[in-house]
Amino acid sequence: MKHRKFLKLLTSKFLLVCILLLIEMALLPTVILVLSAYFQTIATIVTVLYFIVNVILILYIINSEINAEFKIAWLVPILLLPPVGCILYLTLRRRKAPRRKLKKLLDRISGMNCLYTQNLSEMQKFEKKDDFAAQCARFISRESLLPAATCRSFEYFPSGEAYFERLTEELKKAKKYIFLEYFIIAYGKFWNTVLEILKGKVGEGVDVRIIYDDIGSMLKVSSNYAEELEKMGIKCLCFNRFRPVLDVAQNNRTHRKIAVIDGNTAFTGGINLADEYINEVQPFGHWKDTGVMIKGIAAQNFAALFLQLWALKAGDTDYSAFRADEKDEGSCLCFPFGDSPFDGERNICEDLYIKILYHAKKYVYINTPYLIIDGEMKRALVTAARSGVDVRITIPETPDKRYVYAITKAFSSQLIKEGIKIYHYTPGFIHAKSIVSDGLYSIIGSTNMDFRSFYMHYECNALFADENISEELRKDYLETCEKCKLITQSDIKTTLPRLLYRAFLRIFAPLM
């Protein structure tokens, strides 16, 4: 099995693109060095120019508004790896993409604004709940442009198996359209089951559309899989194809997990359309994941998020066809929202996590597969813990990416010393992404607690200001804790090589 995977990698487009990228990275410094070796005058000019550029870049980075961790991650290679560091920064720097670009997108595509119209009665429900719910709703609405909404019912899934069962049931009920946007789709029981339903729905005249991420699904489906699906009558966008070009846009993946059915039913969470998420295969032990289904007006926000990216493929002429039934209001306060590189240095999900931490009175329970945080998030976690709040974070025992896991352990070790309880999910890998606080507020979706999710990826989540779903998340979290190991300071191994390795990785954590 391992030999087949290795052979597949050797013959894949992924390896070819990586080789071309390495050649591209090495080409310019090599040309400069060769020319400098033969021409003394050129060598002098190049040295002076490099010194000037280096100083300008350092001053620019220090005075920029980017996160402090990103500044350190770039300053180190610029200072220690001349001229490679300068070239990499100029090529791969995180360019600002202000939210006005999203506004221009909405203005350019006729009719999409109908999905962003605020129903005042929905916003008033948040305002009547309490001040904190109202603050969160106004914040999300202002930052994401999406309208505050509610759902008439929800169903929380404590496992991928439960999510899979309900998703396939709801897909079979589709009458008008199905939108699926996932980071990963992979051949196997999960995807094959969904695909058979989709092909049947196409035959019934249902509008079926899929967005999947090229890197996320690479080596899991064929390189021309989008074209194969189109031949089946399924409209498909392979998002941000991986190309041999040094560009920061290569980092901007769609990490979302969205399923929308007829505008009134939507799914989100950490679950992709692949077999490890339902434990049909277990490459890292038992896979713990979570998700949620909502029914009601709030589902329309997920349709709007899907159509933001679908516009890269084609624009629709009548977006009103994707609106939820306005009579389908509910009492559960649920505000779906998205994050994207358009947000610049702000991130809605990270800001909401921080707001919840500072607002917490009793407890905050967090699930995340990766824990790579900035100083502001660390301060919020520590402040909550020092204030007597029971702060717990559950991470995997078994890593899926060893270098990322090493950074996660480095950050978690620091938090343990500050009184934050860190749990390792001993049965295997926990991929759930959620936060719940005081039985009142919770967020569940696709965002990990790391720099890539907070700043580089397209993500989706749902904020709930509802006691019922918060209680379900709390119970599931505590039941999961019973299967976990609470890590203490005595469990932290601090050999010198390990400390140096983790310290080195932490420097470059924001770029990983």
C-alpha positions as CSV (number, residue, x, y, z in Angstrom):
1,M,0.0,0.0,0.0
2,K,2.8,2.4,1.0
3,H,4.7,1.5,-2.2
4,R,1.7,2.3,-4.3
5,K,1.2,5.7,-2.6
6,F,4.9,6.5,-3.1
7,L,4.8,5.6,-6.8
8,K,1.7,7.7,-7.2
9,L,3.4,10.7,-5.6
10,L,6.5,10.2,-7.9
11,T,4.3,10.3,-11.0
12,S,2.0,13.1,-9.8
13,K,1.4,16.7,-10.9
14,F,2.1,17.7,-7.3
15,L,5.7,16.6,-7.4
16,L,6.3,18.2,-10.8
17,V,5.0,21.5,-9.6
18,C,7.1,21.4,-6.4
19,I,10.2,20.7,-8.4
20,L,9.5,23.6,-10.8
21,L,8.9,25.9,-7.7
22,L,12.2,24.9,-6.2
23,I,14.0,25.6,-9.5
24,E,12.2,29.0,-9.7
25,M,13.3,29.8,-6.1
26,A,16.9,28.9,-6.9
27,L,17.2,30.5,-10.3
28,L,17.5,34.2,-9.5
29,P,20.0,34.0,-6.6
30,T,22.1,31.7,-8.8
31,V,22.1,34.1,-11.7
32,I,23.1,37.0,-9.4
33,L,26.0,34.9,-7.9
34,V,27.2,33.8,-11.3
35,L,27.2,37.3,-12.7
36,S,28.9,38.6,-9.6
37,A,31.7,36.1,-9.9
38,Y,32.6,37.2,-13.4
39,F,32.0,41.0,-13.1
40,Q,33.5,42.8,-10.2
41,T,31.6,46.0,-11.0
42,I,28.3,44.1,-11.1
43,A,29.2,42.5,-7.8
44,T,29.7,45.8,-6.2
45,I,26.5,47.3,-7.5
46,V,24.5,44.2,-6.5
47,T,26.0,44.3,-3.0
48,V,25.1,48.0,-2.6
49,L,21.6,47.5,-4.0
50,Y,21.0,44.5,-1.8
51,F,22.1,46.4,1.3
52,I,19.7,49.3,0.4
53,V,16.8,46.9,-0.4
54,N,17.5,44.9,2.8
55,V,17.4,48.0,5.0
56,I,14.2,49.3,3.3
57,L,12.5,45.9,3.7
58,I,13.4,45.6,7.4
59,L,12.1,49.1,8.1
60,Y,8.9,48.5,6.1
61,I,8.2,45.2,7.9
62,I,8.9,46.6,11.4
63,N,6.5,49.6,10.7
64,S,3.8,47.6,8.9
65,E,0.5,46.7,10.5
66,I,0.9,42.9,10.1
67,N,0.8,40.6,13.0
68,A,4.0,40.6,15.2
69,E,4.6,36.9,14.6
70,F,4.6,37.4,10.9
71,K,7.1,40.2,11.3
72,I,9.5,37.9,13.1
73,A,8.9,35.1,10.6
74,W,10.0,37.3,7.8
75,L,12.8,39.3,9.5
76,V,14.8,36.1,10.3
77,P,15.2,34.8,6.7
78,I,15.8,38.4,5.4
79,L,18.7,38.9,7.9
80,L,20.1,35.4,7.8
81,L,19.6,34.3,4.2
82,P,20.7,37.1,1.9
83,P,19.6,37.5,-0.8
84,V,17.1,34.6,-0.7
85,G,15.2,36.1,2.1
86,C,14.5,39.3,0.3
87,I,13.5,37.5,-2.9
88,L,11.1,35.3,-1.0
89,Y,9.5,38.2,0.9
90,L,9.0,40.2,-2.3
91,T,7.5,37.2,-4.0
92,L,5.4,35.7,-1.2
93,R,4.6,38.6,1.1
94,R,1.0,38.7,2.3
95,R,-0.5,41.5,0.2
96,K,-3.4,43.3,1.6
97,A,-6.7,42.5,0.1
98,P,-9.2,44.9,1.6
99,R,-12.9,44.0,2.1
100,R,-13.8,46.6,-0.6
101,K,-12.8,44.0,-3.1
102,L,-15.6,41.8,-1.8
103,K,-18.0,44.8,-2.1
104,K,-16.9,45.3,-5.7
105,L,-17.5,41.7,-6.4
106,L,-21.1,42.0,-5.1
107,D,-21.6,45.2,-7.1
108,R,-20.3,43.6,-10.3
109,I,-22.5,40.6,-10.2
110,S,-26.0,41.8,-10.7
111,G,-28.5,40.6,-8.1
112,M,-26.2,39.0,-5.5
113,N,-27.0,41.8,-3.0
114,C,-30.4,40.2,-2.5
115,L,-28.6,37.5,-0.4
116,Y,-27.1,40.2,1.8
117,T,-30.2,42.1,2.7
118,Q,-30.7,42.4,6.5
119,N,-34.1,41.4,7.9
120,L,-34.4,43.8,10.8
121,S,-36.6,41.4,12.8
122,E,-33.7,38.8,12.7
123,M,-31.2,41.4,14.1
124,Q,-33.7,42.4,16.7
125,K,-33.7,38.8,18.1
126,F,-30.0,39.1,18.9
127,E,-30.5,42.5,20.4
128,K,-33.3,41.2,22.7
129,K,-31.1,38.2,23.7
130,D,-28.4,40.2,25.6
131,D,-25.8,42.9,25.0
132,F,-23.1,40.4,24.1
133,A,-25.2,38.6,21.5
134,A,-26.1,41.9,20.0
135,Q,-22.4,43.0,19.9
136,C,-21.4,39.8,18.2
137,A,-24.2,40.0,15.6
138,R,-23.4,43.6,14.8
139,F,-19.7,42.8,14.5
140,I,-20.2,39.9,12.2
141,S,-22.7,41.8,10.0
142,R,-20.3,44.8,9.7
143,E,-17.2,42.7,9.0
144,S,-18.7,40.0,6.7
145,L,-21.5,42.0,5.1
146,L,-23.8,39.0,5.8
147,P,-27.1,39.4,7.5
148,A,-27.9,38.4,11.1
149,A,-30.2,35.3,10.9
150,T,-31.8,32.5,12.9
151,C,-32.7,28.9,12.3
152,R,-35.8,27.1,13.3
153,S,-34.0,23.9,14.1
154,F,-30.5,22.5,14.4
155,E,-28.8,19.0,14.8
156,Y,-25.4,18.6,16.3
157,F,-23.2,15.7,15.2
158,P,-20.6,14.5,17.7
159,S,-19.1,12.2,15.0
160,G,-18.4,12.1,11.3
161,E,-20.5,8.9,11.1
162,A,-23.6,10.8,12.3
163,Y,-22.9,13.7,10.0
164,F,-22.6,11.3,7.0
165,E,-25.9,9.6,7.7
166,R,-27.9,12.9,7.9
167,L,-26.1,14.5,5.0
168,T,-27.0,11.7,2.7
169,E,-30.6,11.7,3.9
170,E,-31.0,15.5,3.3
171,L,-29.3,15.3,-0.1
172,K,-31.9,12.9,-1.2
173,K,-34.6,15.4,-0.4
174,A,-33.2,18.2,-2.6
175,K,-35.8,19.7,-5.1
176,K,-34.1,22.9,-6.4
177,Y,-30.3,22.9,-5.8
178,I,-27.4,21.4,-4.0
179,F,-24.2,23.4,-3.2
180,L,-21.1,21.5,-1.9
181,E,-17.9,23.2,-1.0
182,Y,-15.2,21.1,0.7
183,F,-11.4,21.3,1.2
184,I,-11.1,17.5,0.5
185,I,-13.0,15.1,-1.6
186,A,-11.5,11.6,-1.9
187,Y,-12.5,8.4,-3.6
188,G,-14.1,6.0,-1.1
189,K,-17.4,5.1,0.7
190,F,-18.3,8.6,1.8
191,W,-17.7,10.4,-1.5
192,N,-18.9,7.6,-3.7
193,T,-22.2,7.4,-1.7
194,V,-22.7,11.2,-2.1
195,L,-21.8,11.1,-5.8
196,E,-24.4,8.5,-6.6
197,I,-27.0,10.7,-4.9
198,L,-25.8,13.7,-6.8
199,K,-26.0,11.9,-10.2
200,G,-29.5,10.9,-9.4
201,K,-30.5,14.5,-8.5
202,V,-29.0,15.8,-11.8
203,G,-31.3,13.4,-13.6
204,E,-34.2,14.9,-11.7
205,G,-33.3,18.4,-12.9
206,V,-31.7,19.6,-9.6
207,D,-28.9,22.2,-10.0
208,V,-25.9,20.5,-8.5
209,R,-22.6,22.4,-7.9
210,I,-19.4,21.5,-6.3
211,I,-16.3,23.4,-5.2
212,Y,-13.3,21.5,-4.0
213,D,-9.7,22.7,-3.3
214,D,-7.0,21.5,-5.6
215,I,-4.3,21.1,-3.0
216,G,-6.7,19.6,-0.4
217,S,-7.9,17.0,-2.9
218,M,-4.6,16.4,-4.7
219,L,-3.7,12.7,-4.9
220,K,-7.1,11.9,-3.6
221,V,-9.0,12.3,-6.9
222,S,-7.7,12.5,-10.5
223,S,-6.1,15.8,-11.6
224,N,-8.9,16.4,-14.1
225,Y,-11.7,15.4,-11.8
226,A,-13.6,18.7,-12.2
227,E,-13.9,17.9,-15.9
228,E,-15.1,14.3,-15.1
229,L,-17.8,15.7,-12.9
230,E,-18.9,18.2,-15.5
231,K,-19.4,15.3,-17.9
232,M,-21.8,13.7,-15.4
233,G,-23.9,16.9,-15.4
234,I,-22.5,18.2,-12.1
235,K,-21.2,21.8,-12.3
236,C,-17.7,21.9,-10.7
237,L,-15.0,24.4,-9.8
238,C,-11.5,23.1,-8.8
239,F,-10.5,26.0,-6.6
240,N,-7.1,27.7,-7.0
241,R,-5.2,25.1,-9.1
242,F,-1.7,24.5,-7.9
243,R,0.7,25.9,-10.4
244,P,4.6,26.2,-10.6
245,V,4.5,30.0,-9.8
246,L,5.9,31.6,-6.6
247,D,2.9,33.6,-5.4
248,V,1.2,34.1,-2.1
249,A,-2.1,33.1,-3.7
250,Q,-1.0,29.5,-3.5
251,N,-1.6,29.7,0.2
252,N,-5.2,30.9,-0.2
253,R,-7.1,27.6,-0.1
254,T,-10.8,27.1,0.4
255,H,-10.8,25.2,3.7
256,R,-14.6,25.5,4.0
257,K,-17.0,22.6,4.6
258,I,-20.4,23.7,3.3
259,A,-23.4,21.8,2.1
260,V,-26.5,23.8,1.2
261,I,-29.8,22.1,0.1
262,D,-32.6,24.3,-1.4
263,G,-31.5,27.3,0.6
264,N,-33.2,26.2,3.8
265,T,-30.9,23.4,5.0
266,A,-27.1,23.7,5.5
267,F,-24.3,21.7,7.0
268,T,-20.9,22.8,8.3
269,G,-18.2,21.6,10.7
270,G,-14.8,20.0,10.4
271,I,-15.8,17.0,8.2
272,N,-14.6,16.6,4.7
273,L,-15.9,14.1,2.1
274,A,-13.3,11.4,2.7
275,D,-13.4,8.1,4.5
276,E,-11.1,8.9,7.5
277,Y,-13.8,11.3,8.7
278,I,-16.3,8.5,9.1
279,N,-13.6,6.0,10.4
280,E,-13.8,3.7,7.3
281,V,-10.0,4.1,7.3
282,Q,-8.0,5.0,10.4
283,P,-4.5,6.3,9.3
284,F,-4.1,8.1,12.7
285,G,-6.3,6.1,15.0
286,H,-9.9,6.9,15.7
287,W,-10.9,10.2,14.0
288,K,-13.0,12.5,16.2
289,D,-14.9,15.2,14.3
290,T,-18.0,17.3,14.7
291,G,-20.6,19.1,12.6
292,V,-23.9,20.8,12.7
293,M,-27.0,21.0,10.4
294,I,-29.3,24.0,10.5
295,K,-32.7,24.5,9.0
296,G,-34.1,28.0,8.4
297,I,-33.1,31.4,7.0
298,A,-29.6,31.2,8.4
299,A,-28.8,28.5,5.7
300,Q,-29.0,31.3,3.1
301,N,-25.7,32.8,4.5
302,F,-23.9,29.5,3.6
303,A,-25.4,29.8,0.1
304,A,-24.0,33.3,-0.2
305,L,-20.5,32.2,0.9
306,F,-20.6,29.4,-1.7
307,L,-21.6,31.8,-4.5
308,Q,-18.8,34.2,-3.6
309,L,-16.3,31.7,-4.8
310,W,-18.6,30.2,-7.5
311,A,-18.5,33.7,-9.2
312,L,-14.9,32.9,-10.1
313,K,-16.3,30.3,-12.5
314,A,-19.5,31.9,-13.6
315,G,-22.0,34.5,-12.5
316,D,-25.7,33.8,-12.2
317,T,-28.3,36.1,-13.6
318,D,-30.9,35.5,-10.9
319,Y,-29.6,35.1,-7.4
320,S,-33.0,35.4,-5.9
321,A,-33.5,31.7,-6.8
322,F,-31.0,30.8,-4.0
323,R,-32.8,32.7,-1.2
324,A,-34.2,31.0,1.8
325,D,-38.0,31.0,2.4
326,E,-38.5,34.3,4.4
327,K,-41.3,32.5,6.3
328,D,-38.8,30.0,7.5
329,E,-37.7,32.0,10.6
330,G,-36.8,30.5,13.9
331,S,-35.9,31.1,17.5
332,C,-32.4,29.7,17.6
333,L,-29.9,32.5,17.2
334,C,-27.5,31.2,14.6
335,F,-25.2,33.6,12.6
336,P,-23.2,31.8,9.8
337,F,-20.2,33.8,8.6
338,G,-17.1,33.4,6.6
339,D,-13.5,34.5,6.6
340,S,-11.2,35.1,3.6
341,P,-7.9,36.7,2.6
342,F,-10.1,39.7,1.7
343,D,-10.2,40.5,5.4
344,G,-6.6,41.7,5.5
345,E,-5.1,41.6,9.0
346,R,-8.5,41.0,10.6
347,N,-10.2,37.7,11.2
348,I,-13.8,37.4,12.2
349,C,-13.5,33.9,13.8
350,E,-10.3,34.7,15.8
351,D,-11.8,38.0,17.0
352,L,-15.0,36.2,18.2
353,Y,-12.9,33.6,20.0
354,I,-11.1,36.4,21.8
355,K,-14.4,38.2,22.6
356,I,-15.8,35.0,24.0
357,L,-12.6,34.4,26.1
358,Y,-12.7,37.9,27.6
359,H,-16.5,37.6,28.3
360,A,-16.4,34.1,29.9
361,K,-17.4,33.8,33.5
362,K,-17.3,30.0,34.2
363,Y,-15.7,28.0,31.4
364,V,-14.4,27.9,27.8
365,Y,-13.9,24.6,26.1
366,I,-12.1,24.4,22.8
367,N,-11.5,21.7,20.2
368,T,-8.7,22.2,17.6
369,P,-6.4,19.8,15.7
370,Y,-3.7,22.5,15.6
371,L,-2.7,25.1,18.2
372,I,-0.5,27.8,16.6
373,I,-1.6,31.1,18.0
374,D,-0.4,34.7,18.1
375,G,0.3,36.8,21.1
376,E,-3.2,38.3,21.2
377,M,-4.9,34.9,21.4
378,K,-2.4,33.7,24.0
379,R,-3.1,36.7,26.1
380,A,-6.8,36.2,26.0
381,L,-6.5,32.5,27.0
382,V,-4.1,33.3,29.8
383,T,-6.2,36.3,31.1
384,A,-9.3,34.1,31.2
385,A,-7.5,31.3,33.1
386,R,-6.0,33.7,35.6
387,S,-9.5,35.2,36.1
388,G,-10.7,31.8,37.4
389,V,-12.3,30.6,34.1
390,D,-12.0,26.9,33.4
391,V,-10.1,27.0,30.1
392,R,-9.6,23.7,28.4
393,I,-8.2,22.9,24.9
394,T,-8.3,19.4,23.4
395,I,-5.7,18.5,20.7
396,P,-4.7,15.2,19.1
397,E,-2.5,12.6,20.7
398,T,-1.6,11.2,17.2
399,P,-0.3,13.8,14.7
400,D,-1.2,13.9,11.0
401,K,1.6,16.4,10.3
402,R,4.6,15.9,12.6
403,Y,6.2,19.4,12.1
404,V,2.9,21.1,12.7
405,Y,2.3,18.9,15.8
406,A,5.7,19.8,17.1
407,I,4.7,23.5,17.0
408,T,1.3,22.7,18.6
409,K,3.1,21.0,21.5
410,A,5.4,24.0,21.8
411,F,2.5,26.4,22.2
412,S,0.5,24.0,24.4
413,S,3.5,23.6,26.8
414,Q,3.5,27.3,27.4
415,L,-0.2,27.4,28.0
416,I,0.0,24.6,30.5
417,K,2.4,26.6,32.6
418,E,-0.2,29.4,32.7
419,G,-3.0,27.2,34.2
420,I,-4.8,26.3,31.0
421,K,-5.8,22.6,30.8
422,I,-4.5,20.8,27.7
423,Y,-6.0,17.4,26.8
424,H,-4.6,14.9,24.3
425,Y,-7.2,12.8,22.5
426,T,-5.6,9.4,23.1
427,P,-7.8,7.3,20.8
428,G,-6.2,9.1,17.8
429,F,-6.8,12.3,16.0
430,I,-9.3,15.1,16.8
431,H,-10.2,17.3,13.9
432,A,-13.1,19.1,15.4
433,K,-13.1,22.9,15.5
434,S,-15.3,24.5,18.1
435,I,-15.6,26.7,21.2
436,V,-18.3,26.7,23.8
437,S,-18.6,29.0,26.8
438,D,-20.8,29.3,29.9
439,G,-23.7,27.3,28.2
440,L,-24.6,30.4,26.2
441,Y,-22.3,30.9,23.2
442,S,-20.6,28.5,20.8
443,I,-18.9,28.5,17.4
444,I,-18.6,25.5,15.2
445,G,-17.1,25.4,11.7
446,S,-14.0,24.8,9.7
447,T,-11.5,27.2,11.4
448,N,-8.5,25.7,13.2
449,M,-6.6,27.7,15.8
450,D,-3.6,28.4,13.6
451,F,-2.3,31.1,11.3
452,R,-3.3,29.4,8.1
453,S,-7.0,29.3,9.1
454,F,-7.0,32.7,10.7
455,Y,-5.2,34.6,7.9
456,M,-4.7,32.6,4.7
457,H,-7.7,30.4,4.1
458,Y,-11.3,30.8,3.1
459,E,-13.2,29.5,6.1
460,C,-16.8,29.2,7.4
461,N,-18.4,29.0,10.8
462,A,-21.6,29.5,12.7
463,L,-22.0,31.5,15.9
464,F,-24.8,30.3,18.2
465,A,-26.2,32.3,21.0
466,D,-28.4,29.4,22.1
467,E,-28.4,27.4,25.3
468,N,-29.6,24.2,23.8
469,I,-26.8,23.7,21.2
470,S,-24.2,25.0,23.7
471,E,-25.3,22.4,26.2
472,E,-24.9,19.7,23.6
473,L,-21.4,20.9,22.8
474,R,-20.5,21.0,26.5
475,K,-21.7,17.5,27.1
476,D,-19.9,16.1,24.1
477,Y,-16.7,18.0,25.1
478,L,-16.8,16.5,28.6
479,E,-17.5,13.0,27.3
480,T,-14.5,13.4,25.0
481,C,-12.3,14.6,27.9
482,E,-13.0,11.2,29.6
483,K,-11.2,9.6,26.6
484,C,-8.3,12.1,26.8
485,K,-5.2,12.5,28.9
486,L,-4.8,15.7,30.8
487,I,-1.2,16.9,30.2
488,T,0.7,18.3,33.2
489,Q,4.0,20.1,33.4
490,S,5.7,16.8,34.4
491,D,4.6,15.3,31.1
492,I,6.4,18.0,29.1
493,K,9.7,16.7,27.8
494,T,12.3,19.5,27.7
495,T,15.5,18.1,26.3
496,L,17.8,20.7,24.7
497,P,17.5,19.3,21.1
498,R,13.7,19.3,21.4
499,L,13.6,22.8,22.8
500,L,15.8,24.1,20.0
501,Y,13.8,22.3,17.4
502,R,10.5,23.7,18.7
503,A,12.0,27.2,19.1
504,F,13.1,27.1,15.4
505,L,9.8,26.0,14.2
506,R,7.9,28.6,16.2
507,I,9.8,31.4,14.4
508,F,8.4,30.2,11.1
509,A,5.0,29.1,12.4
510,P,3.1,31.9,10.7
511,L,4.5,30.9,7.3
512,M,3.6,27.2,7.6
